[in-house]
Amino acid sequence: MIVRTVSVLFLTMTAVTTPRSARPDKFEIGGPLAGVRLPLFATQHGEEPGYPGCIPELIREAKTVEDMGNAYRQWGPQGQAPQWQIYDGSVEHWRAYMFKYLPVRSFFDRQSQLKNWAAAMSSTAWRNSTSTPRTRVGTGPNWPWTATPESTSWSTTSAWTTCLRARHDRLHKDADIWNAFPPVNAQGSSIRVGHGGYGSIQGVRAGTDKLTGEQIDQRYGRWAPPGKAEEMNTRDGEEAEAVFLTNSKLDLVYTYDDLRNNRPLPNPYPLQDDGAGLYFSDADNPDTGAAWTPIGARVHDLYREYYYNVGRSLAKYKKSGDPNDAHDAAITLVRFAHAFPTLDFSEYLSNTVHDPGPFGRDASCRRRFAAANFLPR
């Protein structure tokens, strides 16, 4: 009975996922479940099919770079598998980190597609359209999460009041965990003072055209999260949980509200990054330069902290047995999972500042990263 049920299920899945007109020789080895054979991605500028952006003229003039012990030409395929045209008319450049090892493919392509909705764009629509650079999408009227009002007061010490106070404190802790995660479209950055070697960007350093990152921190102070600052800084009437970054030398605070509203770092700090970074080309070589991204660096650190904090809270729970520690782990995991579809390493400032980027690759465009490289290995 079990065998028969599985056979029926297999036949049903095959019937659903197999195009009626597909012949057996149209499938990859393994048949319909392995997928139909896809054509290579069509190119437009003389590149080999499957390698958009690998322009022959640029490859011929490019430098040789070393990546994990292998020598490659900039702008070249660099040993990666080709890109597939997932359906006719597709403009999606579907790529994956594992392209460097084997020819992987998307779960969703022309075989799973039921209908393709194409937006008809008239010349009038294009003519009347406008563009607002560096606009970031908000998170809706119900975000961030707001806990019960601060004005709550307790008039008795009964067991019921103790229970209510515990629930009130728990809700506030949940809200703090939820709201401390960077907002949608905040861009991380791996460009930081003292960072070099693995994953660094050839020709890009932390700092400005006149100062190194170390000189900036010494002269104007280092931006650090409250827990790592020399002393805690807040503004009058402001909770510590509202602080995103502090600068102890200048006694300045940058809040989560500042981050959500894309405000620049406050005066008198002279390098007023607003989350999108500041960039400085070298006068003698415009292909090299400096970048200053203190806000993006903190965004990157927070992504990693949430990942680690799930395990840290669970470890505390195993030792203490306190259900609040398990609750912390659960809320942290839910918050991270809620945001995860919006986290895109290819949009990191460190991947968009220079081409090629980290590891000698264009990780943001033609060789877009699909891996969560902002997480620890």
C-alpha beads as a LAMMPS data file, in Angstrom:
LAMMPS data file: protein, C-alpha beads

377 atoms
376 bonds

1 atom types
1 bond types

-500.0 500.0 xlo xhi
-500.0 500.0 ylo yhi
-500.0 500.0 zlo zhi

Masses

1 110.0

Atoms # bond

1 1 1 0.000 0.000 0.000
2 1 1 2.860 2.362 0.849
3 1 1 4.664 1.596 -2.407
4 1 1 1.492 2.171 -4.406
5 1 1 0.846 5.500 -2.678
6 1 1 4.375 6.719 -3.379
7 1 1 4.067 5.657 -7.031
8 1 1 0.822 7.576 -7.429
9 1 1 2.393 10.636 -5.805
10 1 1 5.407 10.449 -8.129
11 1 1 3.201 10.163 -11.214
12 1 1 1.092 13.086 -10.013
13 1 1 4.178 15.285 -9.463
14 1 1 5.542 14.301 -12.881
15 1 1 2.256 15.163 -14.569
16 1 1 2.138 18.565 -12.855
17 1 1 5.731 19.583 -13.487
18 1 1 6.272 18.173 -16.990
19 1 1 5.343 20.285 -20.030
20 1 1 2.988 18.321 -22.307
21 1 1 5.125 18.972 -25.360
22 1 1 8.427 17.983 -23.723
23 1 1 10.147 14.905 -25.160
24 1 1 12.354 12.610 -23.059
25 1 1 15.483 14.009 -24.723
26 1 1 14.536 17.515 -23.519
27 1 1 15.255 16.687 -19.878
28 1 1 18.481 16.662 -17.915
29 1 1 19.807 13.300 -16.806
30 1 1 17.295 12.119 -14.225
31 1 1 14.157 13.002 -16.183
32 1 1 11.414 15.522 -15.366
33 1 1 12.387 15.903 -11.715
34 1 1 15.901 16.888 -12.784
35 1 1 14.425 19.561 -15.039
36 1 1 14.135 20.509 -18.682
37 1 1 17.310 21.478 -20.483
38 1 1 17.685 25.238 -20.422
39 1 1 19.424 27.377 -23.056
40 1 1 22.399 29.490 -22.071
41 1 1 21.678 33.087 -21.165
42 1 1 21.717 35.236 -24.316
43 1 1 24.366 37.975 -24.324
44 1 1 24.435 41.358 -26.057
45 1 1 28.024 42.595 -26.344
46 1 1 30.018 39.776 -27.875
47 1 1 30.274 37.680 -24.707
48 1 1 30.071 33.921 -24.822
49 1 1 26.503 32.672 -24.259
50 1 1 25.924 32.131 -20.565
51 1 1 28.457 34.744 -19.468
52 1 1 26.812 38.188 -19.633
53 1 1 29.253 40.956 -18.777
54 1 1 32.367 38.975 -19.697
55 1 1 33.116 41.340 -22.573
56 1 1 36.037 40.194 -24.752
57 1 1 37.556 43.679 -25.180
58 1 1 37.620 44.248 -21.415
59 1 1 39.059 40.797 -20.755
60 1 1 41.922 41.409 -23.175
61 1 1 42.871 44.651 -21.431
62 1 1 42.234 43.395 -17.874
63 1 1 44.740 42.580 -15.190
64 1 1 45.374 39.097 -13.876
65 1 1 44.113 38.544 -10.336
66 1 1 44.652 35.704 -7.893
67 1 1 41.652 34.167 -6.162
68 1 1 42.182 31.339 -3.672
69 1 1 45.417 30.301 -5.372
70 1 1 43.989 30.458 -8.923
71 1 1 44.997 33.098 -11.477
72 1 1 42.158 34.726 -13.464
73 1 1 41.591 37.664 -15.753
74 1 1 39.354 40.445 -14.483
75 1 1 36.015 40.519 -16.331
76 1 1 36.449 36.878 -17.316
77 1 1 34.308 33.859 -16.303
78 1 1 36.944 32.980 -13.698
79 1 1 36.125 29.305 -13.873
80 1 1 32.463 29.636 -12.988
81 1 1 29.586 27.669 -14.522
82 1 1 27.468 29.478 -17.140
83 1 1 24.206 31.263 -16.485
84 1 1 20.919 29.838 -17.821
85 1 1 17.918 31.509 -19.463
86 1 1 15.296 30.359 -16.979
87 1 1 12.366 31.205 -19.280
88 1 1 11.787 32.972 -22.582
89 1 1 11.957 36.724 -22.187
90 1 1 13.399 36.513 -18.677
91 1 1 15.456 39.489 -17.527
92 1 1 16.427 37.737 -14.305
93 1 1 20.115 36.988 -13.869
94 1 1 19.798 33.929 -11.657
95 1 1 23.133 33.112 -10.102
96 1 1 24.392 31.159 -7.113
97 1 1 27.552 31.070 -5.045
98 1 1 28.045 27.393 -5.967
99 1 1 28.538 28.343 -9.645
100 1 1 32.237 28.335 -8.758
101 1 1 31.977 24.578 -8.179
102 1 1 29.217 23.114 -10.380
103 1 1 26.383 24.125 -12.784
104 1 1 23.516 24.567 -10.320
105 1 1 20.094 25.837 -11.421
106 1 1 17.006 27.527 -9.997
107 1 1 14.101 25.513 -8.588
108 1 1 11.814 27.849 -10.554
109 1 1 12.111 28.126 -14.344
110 1 1 10.110 27.576 -17.540
111 1 1 9.109 24.112 -16.338
112 1 1 7.374 25.377 -13.206
113 1 1 6.041 28.572 -14.788
114 1 1 2.264 28.701 -15.215
115 1 1 1.976 32.193 -16.688
116 1 1 4.275 35.088 -17.459
117 1 1 2.821 38.508 -16.744
118 1 1 4.681 41.124 -18.767
119 1 1 4.106 44.786 -17.909
120 1 1 3.340 46.755 -21.067
121 1 1 5.439 49.929 -20.919
122 1 1 4.412 52.599 -23.402
123 1 1 6.571 55.535 -24.439
124 1 1 4.183 57.771 -22.470
125 1 1 4.743 55.745 -19.317
126 1 1 8.505 56.042 -19.671
127 1 1 8.295 59.749 -20.496
128 1 1 6.190 60.510 -17.416
129 1 1 8.141 58.330 -15.028
130 1 1 10.423 59.829 -12.409
131 1 1 13.324 58.500 -10.400
132 1 1 14.249 59.270 -6.809
133 1 1 17.803 58.128 -6.060
134 1 1 18.688 56.492 -2.758
135 1 1 15.039 56.138 -1.667
136 1 1 14.514 53.235 0.696
137 1 1 11.266 51.375 1.306
138 1 1 9.755 51.658 4.776
139 1 1 8.298 48.830 6.794
140 1 1 4.650 49.878 6.976
141 1 1 2.518 51.773 9.486
142 1 1 2.654 49.029 12.123
143 1 1 6.443 48.923 12.429
144 1 1 8.503 49.164 14.472
145 1 1 6.926 46.992 17.118
146 1 1 5.620 49.120 20.009
147 1 1 5.262 47.621 23.458
148 1 1 2.877 48.760 26.197
149 1 1 3.177 52.443 27.236
150 1 1 6.025 53.557 29.464
151 1 1 3.568 55.276 31.821
152 1 1 2.321 51.997 33.266
153 1 1 2.334 52.175 37.082
154 1 1 1.909 49.489 39.730
155 1 1 -0.175 50.229 42.831
156 1 1 -0.098 46.870 44.600
157 1 1 2.334 44.046 45.201
158 1 1 -0.093 41.161 44.769
159 1 1 0.800 38.000 42.856
160 1 1 -1.423 39.215 40.024
161 1 1 0.461 42.510 39.814
162 1 1 3.769 40.645 39.845
163 1 1 2.524 38.554 36.914
164 1 1 1.435 41.661 35.014
165 1 1 4.789 43.326 35.643
166 1 1 6.611 40.253 34.364
167 1 1 4.462 40.235 31.235
168 1 1 5.039 43.971 30.773
169 1 1 8.812 43.497 31.049
170 1 1 8.694 40.544 28.659
171 1 1 6.839 42.559 26.025
172 1 1 9.369 45.358 26.323
173 1 1 12.240 42.916 25.912
174 1 1 10.553 41.457 22.825
175 1 1 10.105 44.948 21.401
176 1 1 13.760 45.787 22.080
177 1 1 14.925 42.639 20.261
178 1 1 12.598 43.325 17.322
179 1 1 13.383 47.008 16.914
180 1 1 17.166 46.684 17.266
181 1 1 17.424 44.878 13.931
182 1 1 18.360 47.190 11.030
183 1 1 15.420 48.397 8.917
184 1 1 14.662 47.096 5.440
185 1 1 17.135 48.346 2.813
186 1 1 19.849 49.231 5.312
187 1 1 23.093 48.391 3.521
188 1 1 25.869 46.541 5.288
189 1 1 29.567 47.044 4.682
190 1 1 32.692 44.995 5.305
191 1 1 34.935 48.035 4.729
192 1 1 36.462 48.910 8.082
193 1 1 39.603 50.169 9.746
194 1 1 42.351 47.569 9.848
195 1 1 40.554 45.102 7.565
196 1 1 42.612 43.579 4.772
197 1 1 43.510 40.308 3.148
198 1 1 40.724 37.780 2.712
199 1 1 37.618 39.407 1.258
200 1 1 39.124 42.887 0.994
201 1 1 38.717 45.002 -2.147
202 1 1 41.803 45.645 -4.238
203 1 1 42.279 49.398 -4.569
204 1 1 39.781 50.395 -1.847
205 1 1 40.773 51.370 1.714
206 1 1 38.905 52.640 4.756
207 1 1 39.251 56.410 5.128
208 1 1 39.121 59.499 2.920
209 1 1 41.347 60.997 0.252
210 1 1 43.310 62.800 2.980
211 1 1 43.030 60.638 6.114
212 1 1 43.399 56.965 6.897
213 1 1 40.737 55.238 8.936
214 1 1 43.042 55.158 11.944
215 1 1 43.638 58.927 11.680
216 1 1 39.889 59.601 11.455
217 1 1 39.180 57.585 14.598
218 1 1 42.023 59.270 16.475
219 1 1 41.028 62.798 15.444
220 1 1 37.230 62.624 15.506
221 1 1 36.471 59.581 17.626
222 1 1 35.321 56.054 16.793
223 1 1 31.682 55.191 16.236
224 1 1 30.817 52.128 18.304
225 1 1 27.677 50.387 19.590
226 1 1 26.701 51.421 23.135
227 1 1 27.978 48.222 24.716
228 1 1 31.465 48.733 23.252
229 1 1 31.769 52.485 23.755
230 1 1 34.001 53.884 26.471
231 1 1 30.924 55.181 28.252
232 1 1 27.204 55.102 27.635
233 1 1 25.805 58.140 25.860
234 1 1 22.130 59.001 25.538
235 1 1 20.117 62.117 24.974
236 1 1 17.703 63.484 27.545
237 1 1 14.549 61.367 27.660
238 1 1 16.049 58.690 25.440
239 1 1 16.395 54.997 26.316
240 1 1 19.661 53.167 25.854
241 1 1 17.873 50.694 23.532
242 1 1 17.197 53.566 21.099
243 1 1 20.928 54.161 20.500
244 1 1 22.493 52.674 17.368
245 1 1 26.012 54.161 17.581
246 1 1 27.904 56.402 19.985
247 1 1 30.990 58.565 19.661
248 1 1 32.545 59.030 23.106
249 1 1 35.221 61.487 22.002
250 1 1 32.690 64.012 20.676
251 1 1 29.887 62.907 23.029
252 1 1 27.543 62.170 20.117
253 1 1 24.718 59.682 19.628
254 1 1 23.205 58.209 16.458
255 1 1 19.843 56.532 17.086
256 1 1 17.758 53.868 15.405
257 1 1 15.305 56.620 14.500
258 1 1 18.144 58.435 12.729
259 1 1 18.951 55.222 10.856
260 1 1 15.338 54.604 9.800
261 1 1 15.090 58.153 8.473
262 1 1 18.489 58.086 6.698
263 1 1 19.827 61.003 8.691
264 1 1 23.569 61.720 8.541
265 1 1 25.898 61.351 11.489
266 1 1 25.459 64.484 13.652
267 1 1 27.607 67.600 13.878
268 1 1 30.354 68.349 14.679
269 1 1 31.481 64.991 13.254
270 1 1 32.737 66.055 9.808
271 1 1 32.227 62.818 7.808
272 1 1 28.453 62.646 7.781
273 1 1 27.654 59.198 6.476
274 1 1 23.875 58.689 6.185
275 1 1 24.053 54.928 5.728
276 1 1 25.016 55.001 2.053
277 1 1 28.702 55.695 2.730
278 1 1 31.160 58.392 1.619
279 1 1 33.561 57.775 -1.264
280 1 1 36.796 59.414 -2.410
281 1 1 38.644 58.676 -5.657
282 1 1 42.409 59.037 -5.770
283 1 1 43.438 62.024 -7.892
284 1 1 46.232 60.125 -9.636
285 1 1 44.179 56.955 -10.226
286 1 1 40.368 57.115 -10.339
287 1 1 40.211 53.298 -10.196
288 1 1 41.406 53.379 -6.580
289 1 1 40.291 55.342 -3.558
290 1 1 38.800 55.312 -0.081
291 1 1 35.391 54.698 1.474
292 1 1 34.008 55.591 4.892
293 1 1 31.037 53.461 5.978
294 1 1 30.677 53.399 9.798
295 1 1 26.901 52.944 9.661
296 1 1 27.109 50.100 7.144
297 1 1 29.772 48.385 9.258
298 1 1 27.413 48.398 12.257
299 1 1 24.555 47.048 10.111
300 1 1 26.812 44.177 9.061
301 1 1 27.783 43.474 12.681
302 1 1 24.126 43.390 13.750
303 1 1 23.247 40.779 11.127
304 1 1 25.947 38.559 12.551
305 1 1 25.037 39.318 16.175
306 1 1 21.447 38.193 15.692
307 1 1 22.684 34.984 14.118
308 1 1 25.012 34.344 17.067
309 1 1 22.519 35.477 19.723
310 1 1 20.124 32.646 18.926
311 1 1 22.743 30.118 19.961
312 1 1 23.966 32.229 22.887
313 1 1 20.474 32.489 24.376
314 1 1 19.894 28.773 23.954
315 1 1 23.212 28.035 25.664
316 1 1 22.138 30.225 28.602
317 1 1 18.805 28.416 28.760
318 1 1 20.527 25.024 28.921
319 1 1 22.515 26.205 31.936
320 1 1 19.883 28.257 33.738
321 1 1 16.599 26.634 32.759
322 1 1 15.107 30.145 32.674
323 1 1 12.305 30.180 30.071
324 1 1 13.075 33.837 29.338
325 1 1 16.401 32.793 27.813
326 1 1 14.581 30.354 25.501
327 1 1 12.071 33.104 24.714
328 1 1 14.925 35.471 23.792
329 1 1 16.291 32.855 21.399
330 1 1 12.874 32.340 19.797
331 1 1 12.162 36.065 19.278
332 1 1 15.673 36.642 17.914
333 1 1 15.266 33.774 15.454
334 1 1 11.811 34.969 14.355
335 1 1 13.119 38.526 13.851
336 1 1 16.049 37.291 11.796
337 1 1 13.844 34.965 9.729
338 1 1 11.339 37.778 9.130
339 1 1 14.066 39.974 7.639
340 1 1 16.089 37.276 5.916
341 1 1 14.417 37.492 2.446
342 1 1 15.426 41.177 2.325
343 1 1 19.096 40.609 3.187
344 1 1 21.156 40.737 0.014
345 1 1 24.929 40.533 0.265
346 1 1 25.250 41.690 -3.342
347 1 1 23.848 45.086 -2.267
348 1 1 26.471 45.594 0.434
349 1 1 28.335 48.879 0.079
350 1 1 31.546 46.877 -0.115
351 1 1 30.182 45.073 -3.194
352 1 1 28.855 48.160 -4.989
353 1 1 31.754 50.588 -4.405
354 1 1 34.201 49.071 -6.874
355 1 1 34.281 46.696 -9.818
356 1 1 35.774 44.185 -9.374
357 1 1 34.832 43.847 -5.721
358 1 1 35.812 41.355 -3.022
359 1 1 37.778 38.324 -4.222
360 1 1 38.425 40.127 -7.538
361 1 1 34.796 39.625 -8.651
362 1 1 31.870 41.823 -9.523
363 1 1 29.698 40.480 -6.717
364 1 1 26.870 42.970 -7.255
365 1 1 25.980 42.763 -10.943
366 1 1 27.089 40.190 -13.482
367 1 1 28.377 37.793 -10.811
368 1 1 25.787 38.548 -8.181
369 1 1 26.191 36.686 -4.907
370 1 1 23.256 34.506 -3.903
371 1 1 24.957 33.213 -0.763
372 1 1 24.456 34.745 2.683
373 1 1 28.096 35.791 2.922
374 1 1 27.245 38.228 5.706
375 1 1 26.918 35.187 8.009
376 1 1 29.874 33.463 9.675
377 1 1 30.925 30.208 8.097

Bonds

1 1 1 2
2 1 2 3
3 1 3 4
4 1 4 5
5 1 5 6
6 1 6 7
7 1 7 8
8 1 8 9
9 1 9 10
10 1 10 11
11 1 11 12
12 1 12 13
13 1 13 14
14 1 14 15
15 1 15 16
16 1 16 17
17 1 17 18
18 1 18 19
19 1 19 20
20 1 20 21
21 1 21 22
22 1 22 23
23 1 23 24
24 1 24 25
25 1 25 26
26 1 26 27
27 1 27 28
28 1 28 29
29 1 29 30
30 1 30 31
31 1 31 32
32 1 32 33
33 1 33 34
34 1 34 35
35 1 35 36
36 1 36 37
37 1 37 38
38 1 38 39
39 1 39 40
40 1 40 41
41 1 41 42
42 1 42 43
43 1 43 44
44 1 44 45
45 1 45 46
46 1 46 47
47 1 47 48
48 1 48 49
49 1 49 50
50 1 50 51
51 1 51 52
52 1 52 53
53 1 53 54
54 1 54 55
55 1 55 56
56 1 56 57
57 1 57 58
58 1 58 59
59 1 59 60
60 1 60 61
61 1 61 62
62 1 62 63
63 1 63 64
64 1 64 65
65 1 65 66
66 1 66 67
67 1 67 68
68 1 68 69
69 1 69 70
70 1 70 71
71 1 71 72
72 1 72 73
73 1 73 74
74 1 74 75
75 1 75 76
76 1 76 77
77 1 77 78
78 1 78 79
79 1 79 80
80 1 80 81
81 1 81 82
82 1 82 83
83 1 83 84
84 1 84 85
85 1 85 86
86 1 86 87
87 1 87 88
88 1 88 89
89 1 89 90
90 1 90 91
91 1 91 92
92 1 92 93
93 1 93 94
94 1 94 95
95 1 95 96
96 1 96 97
97 1 97 98
98 1 98 99
99 1 99 100
100 1 100 101
101 1 101 102
102 1 102 103
103 1 103 104
104 1 104 105
105 1 105 106
106 1 106 107
107 1 107 108
108 1 108 109
109 1 109 110
110 1 110 111
111 1 111 112
112 1 112 113
113 1 113 114
114 1 114 115
115 1 115 116
116 1 116 117
117 1 117 118
118 1 118 119
119 1 119 120
120 1 120 121
121 1 121 122
122 1 122 123
123 1 123 124
124 1 124 125
125 1 125 126
126 1 126 127
127 1 127 128
128 1 128 129
129 1 129 130
130 1 130 131
131 1 131 132
132 1 132 133
133 1 133 134
134 1 134 135
135 1 135 136
136 1 136 137
137 1 137 138
138 1 138 139
139 1 139 140
140 1 140 141
141 1 141 142
142 1 142 143
143 1 143 144
144 1 144 145
145 1 145 146
146 1 146 147
147 1 147 148
148 1 148 149
149 1 149 150
150 1 150 151
151 1 151 152
152 1 152 153
153 1 153 154
154 1 154 155
155 1 155 156
156 1 156 157
157 1 157 158
158 1 158 159
159 1 159 160
160 1 160 161
161 1 161 162
162 1 162 163
163 1 163 164
164 1 164 165
165 1 165 166
166 1 166 167
167 1 167 168
168 1 168 169
169 1 169 170
170 1 170 171
171 1 171 172
172 1 172 173
173 1 173 174
174 1 174 175
175 1 175 176
176 1 176 177
177 1 177 178
178 1 178 179
179 1 179 180
180 1 180 181
181 1 181 182
182 1 182 183
183 1 183 184
184 1 184 185
185 1 185 186
186 1 186 187
187 1 187 188
188 1 188 189
189 1 189 190
190 1 190 191
191 1 191 192
192 1 192 193
193 1 193 194
194 1 194 195
195 1 195 196
196 1 196 197
197 1 197 198
198 1 198 199
199 1 199 200
200 1 200 201
201 1 201 202
202 1 202 203
203 1 203 204
204 1 204 205
205 1 205 206
206 1 206 207
207 1 207 208
208 1 208 209
209 1 209 210
210 1 210 211
211 1 211 212
212 1 212 213
213 1 213 214
214 1 214 215
215 1 215 216
216 1 216 217
217 1 217 218
218 1 218 219
219 1 219 220
220 1 220 221
221 1 221 222
222 1 222 223
223 1 223 224
224 1 224 225
225 1 225 226
226 1 226 227
227 1 227 228
228 1 228 229
229 1 229 230
230 1 230 231
231 1 231 232
232 1 232 233
233 1 233 234
234 1 234 235
235 1 235 236
236 1 236 237
237 1 237 238
238 1 238 239
239 1 239 240
240 1 240 241
241 1 241 242
242 1 242 243
243 1 243 244
244 1 244 245
245 1 245 246
246 1 246 247
247 1 247 248
248 1 248 249
249 1 249 250
250 1 250 251
251 1 251 252
252 1 252 253
253 1 253 254
254 1 254 255
255 1 255 256
256 1 256 257
257 1 257 258
258 1 258 259
259 1 259 260
260 1 260 261
261 1 261 262
262 1 262 263
263 1 263 264
264 1 264 265
265 1 265 266
266 1 266 267
267 1 267 268
268 1 268 269
269 1 269 270
270 1 270 271
271 1 271 272
272 1 272 273
273 1 273 274
274 1 274 275
275 1 275 276
276 1 276 277
277 1 277 278
278 1 278 279
279 1 279 280
280 1 280 281
281 1 281 282
282 1 282 283
283 1 283 284
284 1 284 285
285 1 285 286
286 1 286 287
287 1 287 288
288 1 288 289
289 1 289 290
290 1 290 291
291 1 291 292
292 1 292 293
293 1 293 294
294 1 294 295
295 1 295 296
296 1 296 297
297 1 297 298
298 1 298 299
299 1 299 300
300 1 300 301
301 1 301 302
302 1 302 303
303 1 303 304
304 1 304 305
305 1 305 306
306 1 306 307
307 1 307 308
308 1 308 309
309 1 309 310
310 1 310 311
311 1 311 312
312 1 312 313
313 1 313 314
314 1 314 315
315 1 315 316
316 1 316 317
317 1 317 318
318 1 318 319
319 1 319 320
320 1 320 321
321 1 321 322
322 1 322 323
323 1 323 324
324 1 324 325
325 1 325 326
326 1 326 327
327 1 327 328
328 1 328 329
329 1 329 330
330 1 330 331
331 1 331 332
332 1 332 333
333 1 333 334
334 1 334 335
335 1 335 336
336 1 336 337
337 1 337 338
338 1 338 339
339 1 339 340
340 1 340 341
341 1 341 342
342 1 342 343
343 1 343 344
344 1 344 345
345 1 345 346
346 1 346 347
347 1 347 348
348 1 348 349
349 1 349 350
350 1 350 351
351 1 351 352
352 1 352 353
353 1 353 354
354 1 354 355
355 1 355 356
356 1 356 357
357 1 357 358
358 1 358 359
359 1 359 360
360 1 360 361
361 1 361 362
362 1 362 363
363 1 363 364
364 1 364 365
365 1 365 366
366 1 366 367
367 1 367 368
368 1 368 369
369 1 369 370
370 1 370 371
371 1 371 372
372 1 372 373
373 1 373 374
374 1 374 375
375 1 375 376
376 1 376 377
